[in-house]
Amino acid sequence: MVEFTDRQLIEQISWGQKDAYQQLLHRQLPAVSRFVLRMTGQAAETEDIVQEVFLRLWTQADRFDPQLAGVSTWLHRIAHNLCIDYFRKHNRLDSKAQPTDSTGGIEPDAVLEGSTRRQAVTLALSALPERQRSAIILCHYQELSNIEAAMILDVSVDALESLLARGRRKLRSILENPTCS
C-alpha cells in the first residue's frame, strides 16, 4: 500500500476517493478525538462532534488550503469551532463540564493516586474559561506548536502565549485551592 502525505490524501478525498478518506481518518481520528474529549469532558458529545468533524472532512475537503494550514491544524480548527458551537447551544461556554471516567470505573490500587491526580487536573481544566482551556489542551495535551495552536484559535502567537500563561496560573490556583474554584 502506498503511503501518501496528509495533503495528498485530502486532495484525493476532494475527488471522492474513499480509500484516501479511510487512511486520513485512521491517522487523524485519535488526536482529534482526544482534543474534543478534553474540551467537552463528555464521551457522548465527543462522539457526535468527532463524527461531524470527519463528515466535514469528506464534504469540504475541496475547501482545504495548504497555504493556510496543515491538515491536522485544519481538522483541529473544525473540531474547536464545533466544540464552541456545542457549548453555545447548550449554554456551557464557560461552565464546568463533568468529565467522563474513561477507565470504566474500576481502577487498580497501584494507579489510583495517578488517576485521582489526573481527575483533579481534568476537573480543574474544565473550570477554566474556554479560550484558556483550548490553548492548554492544544499546546500541552495535543503537543501542537504555538503557531499551530494560534492558527486553530485564530489568535496571534503573543495572544496564545498570554492565554497559556493566564490558564496555567488559574489552573495552578484551582489545584492548590480546590474549594476556591
C-alpha positions as a Markdown table, in Angstrom:
| # | Residue | x | y | z |
|---|---|---|---|---|
| 1 | Met | 0.0 | 0.0 | 0.0 |
| 2 | Val | 1.4 | 3.4 | -1.0 |
| 3 | Glu | 1.7 | 5.9 | 1.8 |
| 4 | Phe | 0.6 | 9.4 | 0.9 |
| 5 | Thr | 1.1 | 12.6 | 2.8 |
| 6 | Asp | -2.0 | 14.1 | 4.5 |
| 7 | Arg | -2.1 | 16.8 | 1.9 |
| 8 | Gln | -2.1 | 14.3 | -0.9 |
| 9 | Leu | -4.8 | 12.3 | 0.8 |
| 10 | Ile | -7.0 | 15.4 | 1.3 |
| 11 | Glu | -6.6 | 16.2 | -2.4 |
| 12 | Gln | -7.7 | 12.6 | -3.2 |
| 13 | Ile | -10.7 | 13.0 | -0.8 |
| 14 | Ser | -11.8 | 16.1 | -2.7 |
| 15 | Trp | -12.0 | 13.9 | -5.8 |
| 16 | Gly | -14.2 | 11.4 | -3.8 |
| 17 | Gln | -11.5 | 8.7 | -3.1 |
| 18 | Lys | -12.9 | 6.7 | -0.2 |
| 19 | Asp | -9.7 | 4.8 | 0.4 |
| 20 | Ala | -7.9 | 8.1 | 1.0 |
| 21 | Tyr | -10.6 | 9.2 | 3.4 |
| 22 | Gln | -10.2 | 6.0 | 5.4 |
| 23 | Gln | -6.4 | 6.4 | 5.5 |
| 24 | Leu | -6.6 | 10.0 | 6.7 |
| 25 | Leu | -9.4 | 9.1 | 9.2 |
| 26 | His | -7.2 | 6.4 | 10.6 |
| 27 | Arg | -4.3 | 8.8 | 11.0 |
| 28 | Gln | -6.2 | 11.8 | 12.5 |
| 29 | Leu | -9.0 | 10.3 | 14.5 |
| 30 | Pro | -7.1 | 9.6 | 17.7 |
| 31 | Ala | -5.7 | 13.1 | 18.0 |
| 32 | Val | -9.0 | 14.9 | 17.1 |
| 33 | Ser | -10.9 | 12.6 | 19.5 |
| 34 | Arg | -8.5 | 13.3 | 22.4 |
| 35 | Phe | -8.8 | 17.0 | 21.8 |
| 36 | Val | -12.6 | 17.0 | 21.7 |
| 37 | Leu | -12.9 | 14.8 | 24.8 |
| 38 | Arg | -10.6 | 17.1 | 26.7 |
| 39 | Met | -12.7 | 20.1 | 25.5 |
| 40 | Thr | -16.1 | 18.6 | 26.4 |
| 41 | Gly | -15.3 | 16.1 | 29.1 |
| 42 | Gln | -18.2 | 14.1 | 27.8 |
| 43 | Ala | -18.0 | 10.8 | 25.8 |
| 44 | Ala | -21.3 | 11.2 | 24.0 |
| 45 | Glu | -20.6 | 14.8 | 22.9 |
| 46 | Thr | -17.2 | 13.8 | 21.8 |
| 47 | Glu | -18.5 | 11.1 | 19.6 |
| 48 | Asp | -21.0 | 13.4 | 18.0 |
| 49 | Ile | -18.6 | 16.3 | 17.4 |
| 50 | Val | -15.8 | 14.0 | 16.1 |
| 51 | Gln | -18.3 | 12.4 | 13.7 |
| 52 | Glu | -19.2 | 15.9 | 12.4 |
| 53 | Val | -15.5 | 16.8 | 12.0 |
| 54 | Phe | -14.9 | 13.9 | 9.8 |
| 55 | Leu | -18.2 | 14.4 | 7.9 |
| 56 | Arg | -16.9 | 17.9 | 7.1 |
| 57 | Leu | -13.6 | 16.4 | 6.0 |
| 58 | Trp | -15.4 | 14.3 | 3.5 |
| 59 | Thr | -17.8 | 17.1 | 2.3 |
| 60 | Gln | -15.5 | 20.1 | 2.4 |
| 61 | Ala | -12.1 | 18.6 | 1.5 |
| 62 | Asp | -12.0 | 20.9 | -1.5 |
| 63 | Arg | -12.0 | 23.9 | 0.8 |
| 64 | Phe | -8.7 | 22.9 | 2.4 |
| 65 | Asp | -6.0 | 25.4 | 1.6 |
| 66 | Pro | -2.5 | 24.0 | 2.1 |
| 67 | Gln | -1.1 | 27.6 | 2.0 |
| 68 | Leu | -3.0 | 28.5 | 5.2 |
| 69 | Ala | -2.6 | 25.4 | 7.4 |
| 70 | Gly | -1.6 | 21.8 | 7.7 |
| 71 | Val | -4.3 | 19.1 | 7.6 |
| 72 | Ser | -4.1 | 18.4 | 11.3 |
| 73 | Thr | -4.4 | 22.1 | 12.1 |
| 74 | Trp | -7.4 | 22.4 | 9.8 |
| 75 | Leu | -9.1 | 19.4 | 11.4 |
| 76 | His | -8.4 | 20.7 | 14.9 |
| 77 | Arg | -9.8 | 24.1 | 13.9 |
| 78 | Ile | -13.0 | 22.5 | 12.7 |
| 79 | Ala | -13.2 | 20.5 | 16.0 |
| 80 | His | -12.6 | 23.6 | 18.1 |
| 81 | Asn | -15.3 | 25.5 | 16.2 |
| 82 | Leu | -17.8 | 22.6 | 16.6 |
| 83 | Cys | -17.0 | 22.5 | 20.4 |
| 84 | Ile | -17.7 | 26.2 | 20.7 |
| 85 | Asp | -20.9 | 25.8 | 18.8 |
| 86 | Tyr | -21.9 | 23.0 | 21.1 |
| 87 | Phe | -21.1 | 25.0 | 24.2 |
| 88 | Arg | -23.1 | 28.0 | 23.0 |
| 89 | Lys | -26.0 | 25.8 | 22.0 |
| 90 | His | -26.1 | 24.3 | 25.5 |
| 91 | Asn | -25.2 | 27.5 | 27.4 |
| 92 | Arg | -22.0 | 25.8 | 28.6 |
| 93 | Leu | -19.3 | 28.1 | 27.2 |
| 94 | Asp | -17.5 | 28.7 | 30.5 |
| 95 | Ser | -19.4 | 26.3 | 32.7 |
| 96 | Lys | -17.8 | 23.3 | 34.3 |
| 97 | Ala | -18.1 | 20.1 | 32.3 |
| 98 | Gln | -18.4 | 16.8 | 34.2 |
| 99 | Pro | -15.6 | 14.7 | 32.8 |
| 100 | Thr | -16.2 | 11.2 | 31.8 |
| 101 | Asp | -14.3 | 8.4 | 33.5 |
| 102 | Ser | -12.7 | 6.6 | 30.6 |
| 103 | Thr | -11.3 | 3.8 | 32.8 |
| 104 | Gly | -14.7 | 2.1 | 33.1 |
| 105 | Gly | -14.9 | 2.9 | 36.8 |
| 106 | Ile | -12.6 | 0.1 | 38.0 |
| 107 | Glu | -9.1 | 1.2 | 38.9 |
| 108 | Pro | -6.3 | -0.9 | 40.5 |
| 109 | Asp | -4.8 | 0.5 | 43.7 |
| 110 | Ala | -1.4 | 0.9 | 42.0 |
| 111 | Val | -2.8 | 3.6 | 39.7 |
| 112 | Leu | -5.4 | 5.1 | 42.0 |
| 113 | Glu | -3.2 | 8.0 | 43.1 |
| 114 | Gly | -2.2 | 8.9 | 39.5 |
| 115 | Ser | -5.8 | 8.5 | 38.4 |
| 116 | Thr | -7.0 | 10.8 | 41.2 |
| 117 | Arg | -4.4 | 13.4 | 40.2 |
| 118 | Arg | -5.5 | 13.1 | 36.6 |
| 119 | Gln | -9.1 | 13.5 | 37.5 |
| 120 | Ala | -8.3 | 16.6 | 39.6 |
| 121 | Val | -6.4 | 18.2 | 36.7 |
| 122 | Thr | -9.3 | 17.3 | 34.3 |
| 123 | Leu | -11.8 | 18.9 | 36.7 |
| 124 | Ala | -9.6 | 22.0 | 37.1 |
| 125 | Leu | -9.2 | 22.2 | 33.4 |
| 126 | Ser | -12.9 | 22.2 | 32.9 |
| 127 | Ala | -13.2 | 25.2 | 35.3 |
| 128 | Leu | -11.0 | 27.4 | 33.0 |
| 129 | Pro | -12.5 | 29.8 | 30.5 |
| 130 | Glu | -12.9 | 28.1 | 27.1 |
| 131 | Arg | -10.1 | 30.0 | 25.4 |
| 132 | Gln | -7.6 | 29.3 | 28.2 |
| 133 | Arg | -8.7 | 25.6 | 28.3 |
| 134 | Ser | -8.4 | 25.3 | 24.5 |
| 135 | Ala | -4.9 | 26.9 | 24.5 |
| 136 | Ile | -3.6 | 24.5 | 27.2 |
| 137 | Ile | -5.2 | 21.4 | 25.6 |
| 138 | Leu | -3.8 | 22.2 | 22.2 |
| 139 | Cys | -0.2 | 23.0 | 23.4 |
| 140 | His | 0.2 | 20.6 | 26.3 |
| 141 | Tyr | -2.0 | 17.6 | 25.5 |
| 142 | Gln | -2.1 | 17.7 | 21.7 |
| 143 | Glu | 1.5 | 18.9 | 21.7 |
| 144 | Leu | 0.9 | 21.3 | 18.9 |
| 145 | Ser | 3.3 | 24.2 | 18.3 |
| 146 | Asn | 2.3 | 27.7 | 19.5 |
| 147 | Ile | 2.0 | 28.7 | 15.8 |
| 148 | Glu | -0.4 | 25.8 | 15.1 |
| 149 | Ala | -2.4 | 26.4 | 18.2 |
| 150 | Ala | -2.7 | 30.1 | 17.5 |
| 151 | Met | -4.0 | 29.3 | 14.0 |
| 152 | Ile | -6.6 | 27.0 | 15.4 |
| 153 | Leu | -7.8 | 29.5 | 17.9 |
| 154 | Asp | -7.5 | 32.4 | 15.3 |
| 155 | Val | -5.3 | 34.5 | 17.6 |
| 156 | Ser | -1.7 | 35.8 | 17.3 |
| 157 | Val | 1.1 | 33.8 | 18.9 |
| 158 | Asp | 1.5 | 36.5 | 21.5 |
| 159 | Ala | -2.2 | 36.3 | 22.4 |
| 160 | Leu | -1.9 | 32.5 | 22.6 |
| 161 | Glu | 1.1 | 32.8 | 25.0 |
| 162 | Ser | -0.9 | 35.2 | 27.1 |
| 163 | Leu | -3.8 | 32.7 | 27.2 |
| 164 | Leu | -1.4 | 29.9 | 28.2 |
| 165 | Ala | 0.1 | 32.0 | 31.0 |
| 166 | Arg | -3.2 | 33.0 | 32.4 |
| 167 | Gly | -4.6 | 29.5 | 32.0 |
| 168 | Arg | -1.6 | 27.9 | 33.8 |
| 169 | Arg | -1.9 | 30.5 | 36.7 |
| 170 | Lys | -5.6 | 29.8 | 37.1 |
| 171 | Leu | -5.0 | 26.0 | 36.8 |
| 172 | Arg | -2.3 | 26.1 | 39.5 |
| 173 | Ser | -4.6 | 28.2 | 41.7 |
| 174 | Ile | -7.5 | 25.8 | 41.3 |
| 175 | Leu | -5.3 | 22.8 | 42.0 |
| 176 | Glu | -3.8 | 24.4 | 45.1 |
| 177 | Asn | -7.1 | 25.6 | 46.4 |
| 178 | Pro | -9.8 | 23.3 | 45.0 |
| 179 | Thr | -12.6 | 24.9 | 47.1 |
| 180 | Cys | -12.0 | 28.3 | 45.7 |
| 181 | Ser | -12.8 | 27.4 | 42.0 |
